[in-house]
Amino acid sequence: MAVAKAFIDTNVLLYLLSSDASKADRAESTVRAGGLISVQVLNEVANVARRKLAMSWAELNDVLSLVRSLCAVEPLTVEMHDCGRRVAERYGLSVYDAMIVGAALVSGCETLYSEDMQNGLLVDHQLRIRNPFTGPAL
């Protein structure tokens, strides 16, 4: 049986760095199950790691290298941007959340793992948003 393509939101990756062992473990199992991210996700991780977590550049580089070794990275495209704008308007998501959704849709994903968006929301009859921190572990 083929595994559905999954996209992983920034917040899930940031929990890899959390002192909350339960959430860190859930994030790790989600990432290890495989998935895609976009360059936007890398940018957001870098921003939070430097600004909020006060990571050094060396620490940040190590984290980003690890993430890139575990997740396939999709480049940003104008198609993703256009899809994200449409999603923001139709579903009332913030622009940045909608850009993540747009990247997942354009990449052909069926699942988007995110803690920040409406759990269970089905977008465009294709992409189901799932909170990996609720329900049974992956």
N, CA, C and O of each residue as an XYZ file, in Angstrom:
552
protein
N       0.837     -1.184      0.000
C       0.000      0.000      0.000
C       0.876      1.239      0.000
O       1.814      1.334      0.791
N       0.580      2.197     -0.883
C       1.360      3.423     -0.980
C       1.090      4.327      0.213
O      -0.037      4.419      0.700
N       2.138      4.987      0.671
C       2.017      5.927      1.779
C       1.638      7.290      1.214
O       2.236      7.750      0.242
N       0.638      7.940      1.825
C       0.211      9.261      1.385
C       1.330     10.263      1.626
O       2.026     10.209      2.639
N       1.487     11.173      0.682
C       2.496     12.210      0.836
C       2.070     13.179      1.936
O       0.922     13.621      1.985
N       3.009     13.497      2.808
C       2.739     14.406      3.920
C       3.659     15.613      3.851
O       4.809     15.517      3.421
N       3.130     16.746      4.282
C       3.887     17.989      4.382
C       3.982     18.323      5.858
O       3.024     18.104      6.600
N       5.113     18.846      6.300
C       5.339     19.127      7.718
C       5.517     20.635      7.911
O       6.376     21.261      7.290
N       4.688     21.198      8.785
C       4.728     22.626      9.078
C       5.882     22.946     10.029
O       6.388     22.071     10.732
N       6.279     24.196     10.036
C       7.379     24.689     10.849
C       7.223     24.328     12.318
O       8.180     23.884     12.952
N       6.022     24.516     12.866
C       5.826     24.303     14.300
C       6.150     22.878     14.720
O       6.633     22.659     15.831
N       5.896     21.911     13.859
C       6.213     20.521     14.182
C       7.726     20.358     14.275
O       8.218     19.716     15.203
N       8.462     20.921     13.340
C       9.922     20.825     13.363
C      10.511     21.521     14.589
O      11.487     21.043     15.167
N       9.925     22.638     14.981
C      10.453     23.360     16.142
C      10.294     22.548     17.425
O      11.080     22.715     18.358
N       9.300     21.682     17.488
C       9.144     20.838     18.671
C      10.262     19.802     18.792
O      10.436     19.214     19.860
N      11.011     19.569     17.732
C      12.193     18.712     17.847
C      13.183     19.304     18.852
O      13.979     18.583     19.453
N      13.122     20.628     19.024
C      14.043     21.345     19.911
C      13.435     21.615     21.282
O      14.056     22.283     22.109
N      12.244     21.113     21.535
C      11.494     21.436     22.750
C      11.988     20.663     23.963
O      12.478     19.539     23.850
N      11.847     21.293     25.128
C      12.129     20.603     26.386
C      10.937     19.746     26.817
O      11.041     18.964     27.762
N       9.807     19.895     26.125
C       8.632     19.063     26.372
C       8.874     17.718     25.684
O       8.695     17.588     24.473
N       9.284     16.722     26.474
C       9.690     15.426     25.913
C       8.574     14.759     25.119
O       8.839     14.132     24.092
N       7.343     14.881     25.572
C       6.223     14.265     24.873
C       6.052     14.844     23.475
O       5.897     14.107     22.501
N       6.082     16.185     23.385
C       5.928     16.823     22.073
C       7.166     16.597     21.206
O       7.048     16.413     19.994
N       8.335     16.609     21.810
C       9.554     16.345     21.039
C       9.522     14.941     20.452
O       9.922     14.736     19.306
N       9.047     13.973     21.235
C       8.949     12.594     20.740
C       7.929     12.481     19.613
O       8.173     11.792     18.623
N       6.780     13.157     19.756
C       5.753     13.132     18.702
C       6.294     13.789     17.429
O       6.084     13.285     16.325
N       6.989     14.912     17.592
C       7.565     15.585     16.426
C       8.568     14.673     15.731
O       8.582     14.577     14.504
N       9.404     14.008     16.515
C      10.396     13.112     15.928
C       9.740     11.966     15.172
O      10.181     11.623     14.075
N       8.697     11.367     15.733
C       8.046     10.261     15.026
C       7.355     10.748     13.755
O       7.310     10.029     12.757
N       6.817     11.965     13.789
C       6.190     12.540     12.592
C       7.219     12.753     11.487
O       6.986     12.395     10.333
N       8.349     13.333     11.849
C       9.401     13.611     10.862
C      10.009     12.311     10.347
O      10.271     12.181      9.151
N      10.231     11.364     11.227
C      10.826     10.088     10.801
C       9.904      9.289      9.884
O      10.368      8.453      9.109
N       8.600      9.545      9.972
C       7.648      8.861      9.075
C       7.794      9.365      7.643
O       7.294      8.742      6.706
N       8.476     10.488      7.479
C       8.742     11.031      6.151
C       7.805     12.159      5.784
O       6.643     12.187      6.189
N       8.322     13.065      5.027
C       7.502     14.173      4.588
C       8.291     15.216      3.831
O       9.513     15.149      3.696
N       7.543     16.171      3.348
C       8.100     17.285      2.591
C       8.026     18.550      3.423
O       7.180     18.685      4.307
N       8.921     19.469      3.128
C       8.855     20.831      3.648
C       9.168     21.755      2.481
O       9.600     21.305      1.420
N       8.950     23.032      2.681
C       9.318     24.010      1.657
C      10.459     24.879      2.180
O      10.800     24.836      3.362
N      11.026     25.648      1.298
C      12.057     26.600      1.688
C      11.500     27.579      2.719
O      12.233     28.030      3.600
N      10.219     27.913      2.621
C       9.595     28.782      3.627
C       9.742     28.180      5.023
O      10.025     28.901      5.980
N       9.553     26.876      5.148
C       9.683     26.210      6.446
C      11.115     26.348      6.957
O      11.321     26.634      8.137
N      12.095     26.153      6.098
C      13.489     26.343      6.510
C      13.722     27.768      6.994
O      14.387     27.982      8.009
N      13.179     28.740      6.274
C      13.336     30.149      6.656
C      12.693     30.428      8.011
O      13.263     31.137      8.839
N      11.508     29.870      8.234
C      10.810     30.097      9.499
C      11.549     29.438     10.664
O      11.654     30.025     11.741
N      12.060     28.227     10.458
C      12.854     27.571     11.503
C      14.077     28.417     11.829
O      14.391     28.631     12.999
N      14.765     28.896     10.803
C      15.952     29.725     11.027
C      15.605     30.991     11.811
O      16.333     31.375     12.727
N      14.504     31.632     11.456
C      14.106     32.858     12.137
C      13.808     32.611     13.619
O      14.293     33.346     14.479
N      13.022     31.590     13.916
C      12.664     31.296     15.308
C      13.892     30.841     16.093
O      14.082     31.250     17.239
N      14.713     30.010     15.492
C      15.901     29.510     16.188
C      16.850     30.651     16.568
O      17.424     30.649     17.657
N      17.009     31.599     15.690
C      17.900     32.729     15.993
C      17.230     33.737     16.934
O      17.838     34.165     17.915
N      15.989     34.113     16.640
C      15.331     35.195     17.365
C      14.808     34.748     18.727
O      15.057     35.415     19.731
N      14.095     33.640     18.773
C      13.458     33.219     20.026
C      14.297     32.236     20.840
O      14.269     32.270     22.070
N      15.033     31.372     20.170
C      15.810     30.359     20.876
C      17.267     30.762     21.068
O      18.026     30.060     21.736
N      17.659     31.894     20.482
C      19.012     32.452     20.616
C      20.096     31.438     20.239
O      21.147     31.378     20.877
N      19.836     30.656     19.218
C      20.825     29.679     18.762
C      21.953     30.387     18.029
O      21.749     31.398     17.357
N      23.135     29.834     18.175
C      24.272     30.348     17.402
C      24.097     29.930     15.950
O      23.269     29.075     15.637
N      24.880     30.538     15.070
C      24.819     30.152     13.660
C      25.241     28.695     13.491
O      24.667     27.974     12.675
N      26.228     28.263     14.247
C      26.684     26.868     14.150
C      25.573     25.906     14.572
O      25.339     24.896     13.909
N      24.889     26.221     15.677
C      23.780     25.378     16.126
C      22.660     25.354     15.090
O      22.105     24.300     14.777
N      22.340     26.534     14.566
C      21.292     26.625     13.545
C      21.658     25.806     12.319
O      20.824     25.072     11.789
N      22.887     25.926     11.870
C      23.322     25.167     10.698
C      23.186     23.661     10.928
O      22.801     22.924     10.021
N      23.504     23.207     12.145
C      23.361     21.783     12.474
C      21.892     21.361     12.419
O      21.568     20.306     11.875
N      21.008     22.181     12.980
C      19.573     21.866     12.975
C      19.043     21.809     11.552
O      18.330     20.876     11.185
N      19.394     22.814     10.748
C      18.910     22.842      9.362
C      19.455     21.671      8.550
O      18.746     21.116      7.710
N      20.689     21.299      8.792
C      21.260     20.132      8.098
C      20.515     18.862      8.474
O      20.247     18.021      7.616
N      20.179     18.719      9.747
C      19.428     17.553     10.187
C      18.047     17.514      9.536
O      17.622     16.477      9.026
N      17.355     18.646      9.558
C      16.017     18.722      8.957
C      16.084     18.368      7.475
O      15.254     17.607      6.975
N      17.069     18.918      6.778
C      17.200     18.662      5.340
C      17.569     17.209      5.042
O      17.287     16.705      3.955
N      18.198     16.540      6.003
C      18.517     15.123      5.793
C      17.289     14.238      6.013
O      17.237     13.116      5.511
N      16.309     14.734      6.754
C      15.120     13.944      7.067
C      13.917     14.252      6.190
O      13.035     13.409      6.026
N      13.876     15.452      5.626
C      12.712     15.899      4.846
C      13.147     16.361      3.460
O      14.155     17.053      3.313
N      12.388     15.977      2.462
C      12.617     16.514      1.123
C      12.179     17.977      1.127
O      11.162     18.323      1.730
N      12.945     18.829      0.457
C      12.666     20.266      0.449
C      12.170     20.689     -0.929
O      12.842     20.483     -1.940
N      10.977     21.287     -0.946
C      10.399     21.801     -2.178
C      10.777     23.272     -2.339
O      10.630     24.047     -1.394
N      11.260     23.672     -3.518
C      11.536     25.091     -3.742
C      10.224     25.872     -3.823
O       9.182     25.317     -4.172
N      10.286     27.140     -3.502
C       9.103     27.993     -3.616
C       8.884     28.372     -5.072
O       9.833     28.639     -5.809
N       7.623     28.390     -5.471
C       7.286     28.743     -6.843
C       6.161     29.775     -6.853
O       5.460     29.963     -5.859
N       6.007     30.427     -7.977
C       4.894     31.361     -8.140
C       3.568     30.609     -8.062
O       2.584     31.146     -7.554
N       3.533     29.386     -8.555
C       2.314     28.573     -8.466
C       1.914     28.356     -7.003
O       0.730     28.421     -6.669
N       2.895     28.100     -6.131
C       2.610     27.940     -4.704
C       2.076     29.238     -4.108
O       1.136     29.235     -3.313
N       2.686     30.332     -4.504
C       2.240     31.650     -4.021
C       0.795     31.914     -4.443
O      -0.026     32.321     -3.621
N       0.487     31.688     -5.705
C      -0.881     31.922     -6.197
C      -1.874     31.002     -5.490
O      -2.965     31.432     -5.116
N      -1.499     29.749     -5.309
C      -2.367     28.803     -4.607
C      -2.560     29.256     -3.156
O      -3.676     29.215     -2.640
N      -1.499     29.678     -2.511
C      -1.583     30.157     -1.135
C      -2.485     31.364     -0.981
O      -3.254     31.448     -0.023
N      -2.400     32.304     -1.917
C      -3.289     33.484     -1.861
C      -4.743     33.061     -1.986
O      -5.605     33.579     -1.274
N      -5.024     32.124     -2.886
C      -6.384     31.633     -3.069
C      -6.883     30.937     -1.810
O      -8.030     31.125     -1.405
N      -6.027     30.136     -1.193
C      -6.380     29.426      0.033
C      -6.643     30.412      1.171
O      -7.589     30.238      1.940
N      -5.808     31.443      1.279
C      -6.002     32.445      2.334
C      -7.362     33.103      2.207
O      -8.071     33.280      3.198
N      -7.722     33.464      0.990
C      -9.010     34.115      0.757
C     -10.175     33.160      1.021
O     -11.143     33.524      1.690
N     -10.080     31.960      0.502
C     -11.202     31.015      0.596
C     -11.415     30.464      2.003
O     -12.554     30.315      2.445
N     -10.312     30.157      2.716
C     -10.419     29.489      4.010
C     -10.147     30.411      5.199
O     -10.271     29.986      6.348
N      -9.781     31.659      4.938
C      -9.555     32.611      6.016
C      -8.284     32.366      6.818
O      -8.184     32.796      7.967
N      -7.318     31.683      6.227
C      -6.045     31.441      6.905
C      -5.148     32.668      6.787
O      -5.324     33.490      5.888
N      -4.185     32.786      7.700
C      -3.193     33.851      7.567
C      -2.407     33.604      6.279
O      -2.364     32.483      5.772
N      -1.800     34.642      5.768
C      -1.033     34.510      4.523
C       0.072     33.467      4.672
O       0.255     32.628      3.790
N       0.806     33.513      5.778
C       1.916     32.577      5.930
C       1.436     31.136      6.080
O       2.036     30.228      5.505
N       0.368     30.909      6.842
C      -0.197     29.553      6.933
C      -0.706     29.097      5.574
O      -0.509     27.945      5.187
N      -1.355     29.990      4.856
C      -1.892     29.641      3.540
C      -0.776     29.312      2.551
O      -0.966     28.471      1.672
N       0.372     29.952      2.674
C       1.499     29.638      1.791
C       2.024     28.229      2.069
O       2.454     27.531      1.151
N       1.988     27.814      3.338
C       2.359     26.435      3.673
C       1.353     25.475      3.043
O       1.737     24.473      2.441
N       0.071     25.785      3.183
C      -0.974     24.956      2.583
C      -0.811     24.915      1.069
O      -0.920     23.851      0.461
N      -0.550     26.073      0.456
C      -0.349     26.128     -0.992
C       0.814     25.264     -1.444
O       0.719     24.572     -2.457
N       1.904     25.300     -0.703
C       3.064     24.469     -1.041
C       2.709     22.987     -0.935
O       3.112     22.185     -1.778
N       1.955     22.629      0.102
C       1.550     21.231      0.267
C       0.628     20.787     -0.863
O       0.769     19.682     -1.387
N      -0.315     21.647     -1.239
C      -1.237     21.311     -2.330
C      -0.501     21.140     -3.648
O      -0.694     20.143     -4.344
N       0.335     22.101     -3.994
C       1.062     22.050     -5.268
C       2.004     20.836     -5.303
O       2.263     20.275     -6.367
N       2.508     20.443     -4.136
C       3.410     19.283     -4.061
C       2.670     17.957     -4.088
O       3.293     16.896     -4.081
N       1.327     18.012     -4.121
C       0.534     16.797     -4.219
C       0.355     16.053     -2.905
O       0.061     14.858     -2.901
N       0.531     16.747     -1.800
C       0.383     16.099     -0.496
C      -1.081     15.883     -0.149
O      -1.966     16.620     -0.585
N      -1.305     14.846      0.651
C      -2.651     14.528      1.134
C      -2.829     14.906      2.605
O      -3.955     15.051      3.080
N      -1.710     15.065      3.326
C      -1.737     15.404      4.745
C      -0.775     16.553      5.002
O       0.324     16.598      4.450
N      -1.207     17.483      5.851
C      -0.340     18.556      6.344
C      -0.327     18.438      7.854
O      -1.359     18.606      8.503
N       0.846     18.149      8.419
C       0.977     18.082      9.875
C       1.279     19.468     10.404
O       2.307     20.061     10.077
N       0.365     19.984     11.233
C       0.511     21.312     11.811
C      -0.256     21.395     13.115
O      -1.361     20.867     13.232
N       0.329     22.052     14.083
C      -0.367     22.294     15.343
C      -1.173     23.585     15.276
O      -2.100     23.773     16.064
N      -0.837     24.468     14.354
C      -1.387     25.826     14.341
C      -2.651     26.011     13.509
O      -3.283     27.065     13.589
N      -3.026     25.041     12.733
C      -4.195     25.200     11.871
C      -5.322     24.284     12.326
O      -5.128     23.435     13.197
N      -6.484     24.454     11.743
C      -7.673     23.716     12.158
C      -7.515     22.219     11.901
O      -7.500     21.769     10.754
N      -7.398     21.458     12.986
C      -7.247     20.013     12.882
C      -8.457     19.411     12.168
O      -9.603     19.667     12.538
N      -8.183     18.608     11.141
C      -9.236     17.932     10.401
C      -9.733     18.675      9.180
O     -10.472     18.107      8.376
N      -9.345     19.940      9.019
C      -9.803     20.722      7.862
C      -9.354     20.049      6.568
O      -8.187     19.686      6.420
N     -10.282     19.887      5.642
C      -9.970     19.358      4.315
C      -9.930     20.526      3.351
O     -10.921     21.239      3.189
N      -8.797     20.723      2.716
C      -8.596     21.840      1.801
C      -8.629     21.324      0.369
O      -7.878     20.419      0.003
N      -9.497     21.903     -0.421
C      -9.611     21.594     -1.848
C      -9.804     20.101     -2.133
O      -9.299     19.591     -3.133
N     -10.516     19.418     -1.278
C     -10.811     17.990     -1.449
C      -9.547     17.160     -1.614
O      -9.598     16.065     -2.173
N      -8.409     17.667     -1.134
C      -7.128     16.979     -1.332
C      -6.308     16.877     -0.057
O      -5.766     15.816      0.250
N      -6.215     17.958      0.679
C      -5.244     18.057      1.767
C      -5.957     18.137      3.111
O      -6.740     19.055      3.355
N      -5.678     17.169      3.978
C      -6.262     17.140      5.323
C      -5.207     17.650      6.311
O      -4.079     17.159      6.338
N      -5.587     18.625      7.110
C      -4.692     19.145      8.139
C      -4.847     18.276      9.378
O      -5.961     18.041      9.845
N      -3.731     17.802      9.904
C      -3.714     16.927     11.075
C      -2.753     17.487     12.122
O      -1.627     17.874     11.808
N      -3.217     17.523     13.363
C      -2.356     17.906     14.476
C      -1.690     16.632     14.989
O      -2.368     15.760     15.532
N      -0.374     16.512     14.824
C       0.290     15.270     15.240
C       0.407     15.117     16.746
O       0.831     14.068     17.230
N       0.034     16.158     17.498
C       0.157     16.115     18.940
C      -1.143     15.716     19.636
O      -1.204     15.674     20.865
N      -2.179     15.424     18.853
C      -3.427     14.927     19.403
C      -3.696     13.548     18.824
O      -3.255     13.245     17.715
N      -4.392     12.738     19.537
C      -4.707     11.396     19.039
C      -3.523     10.469     19.171
O      -2.520     10.815     19.795
N      -3.635      9.270     18.576
C      -2.565      8.270     18.690
C      -1.309      8.704     17.940
O      -1.373      9.440     16.955
N      -0.188      8.237     18.424
C       1.097      8.543     17.784
C       1.133      7.945     16.395
O       0.463      6.951     16.114
N       1.922      8.560     15.527
C       2.068      8.071     14.155
C       2.876      6.775     14.130
O       3.105      6.210     13.060
